[in-house]
Amino acid sequence: MNKTIVSRNYGKKQSLIIFIVFLFCILATFFILSQSFAADKVRMIEGLIEDVTPNSTKVRGAYYDITGAPLLNASDKVLTRNDLKIGKKVGIFFKNNRITSVVIHEDMIE
């Protein structure tokens, strides 16, 4: 009778271990697939220009290196660094933590 109880407990433990390994494999597969098929992380910071240096622009208290990023207006017209002026409203677009473009908004009367 003791052998029967021991073998039943062993079977339950083995089933539990198999279930845990199976669950871990499912979670690992989900994580790997979500990383490879996830959309690129796109974000934007919008605010007023607080400072302009030769290589960066300060918006919302942080400096952003805009070297090489296209400067555009809302109509996708290419602008120059001379258009970056303190007090202008800008949108800095990122893709995977790299600046892809800077949109300089026209002055608006409110």
N, C-alpha and C positions, 0 to 999 in steps of 0.2 A: 504494500500500500504506500509506503514512503517513496518508493521508486516512481510510482505513478504521479504523486504530487510534485516531485522534483522535476519530472519530465514535462508536466503541464506548465510549471513556472518557467522552465527553460524555454518552452515554446512561446510563451507570452513575452518574455524578455527579447527573444530573437525577433518576434514580430514587431515589437516596439522599436528595436534598433533598425530594422529594415524600413519601417515607416519613417523614422527620423532621417535616415540617409536619403530616402526617396523625396521627402519634403525639402531637404537641403538641396538636392539636385534640381528640383523644380524652381526653387528660389534663385539658385545660381544661374540657371538658364534664363529666367525672366530678367535678371539683372544684366546679363551679357547682351541679350536681345534689345533691352531698352537703351543700352548705351550705343549700340551700333545703329539702331533705327530711329533714334531720337532726333527731333528737328534741331537744327542749329540754334544755339541760344542767342536770341536777338534781344537787345534792350536799348533804351534811349534815356539820355539825361537831358533835361530841358531847363533852361534858366537864363539869367542875364549874365553877360560877360562882366566879370569883376576886374580882370587884369589880362593883359596881353603881353607875352614875351616873344622873343624870336621863334621859339619852337613850341610854345604851349599857350593854352588859354585857361583862365581860371573861371569855373562855373560852379556855383553852389559850394564854394569853399574849397574846391579841389582843383589842382592843375591837371590838364589833360594834354598829352603830347599829340599834337595834330599834324606832325610832320608827315607828309605824303598823303594825307587824307584829302579828298576833294572838298572844296568849299563851294557850296551851292546855295541858290535861293530857293524859295518854295516852288518855282517853276522849273527847277533843275538847270538853271542857267549857271555856268561856272563863274565864280567870283574870285577875287584876289585877297591876299592877306590884308590889304588896305581896308577892306570892308569889315574886318574884325575890329570893332570899336567898343570901348567900355560902355555898358548900358544897353547894347543891342541884345535882343533875344535870340538864342541859338538852341538848336537841337543837335546833340552829339549822338550818333548812332554807332552801336557796337555789334559785332557778330563774333561769338566765341572770344570775348574779352579783347578784341582788336577794334580800333576805330575804323569804321568803313566810310563815314562821311560826316560832314558838319553842315547843317542847314542854318543859314543866317536869315532870320525873318526880317521883313520890312518893318519900318517903324509904323505903329498903328496908333491912331488917335482914339482914345476911349472916352 
